[in-house]
Amino acid sequence: MTRARITQIMKLLNLAPDIQEEILFLPRTVKGRDPTCLPRRASKA
């Protein structure tokens, strides 16, 4: 595993818990790259 991949994974910990959960339960990729369609969230800023 590369340093860049570890950094990407660690940055996921900075996401809100509900977004982490959505990512965790995304369907598995069968072949190649699957498009990701997460619901758009309103900005809380």
KAVEN-V606278 format. One line per field, one symbol per residue. psi: psi as a letter, one per 20 degrees, with the letter a starting at -180 (. if undefined). A space follows every 50 residues. Layout:
psi: ???
This chain:
psi: prhgggggghhhiiqqhhggggghjqqqpgpbpqqpnqqpqqpj.
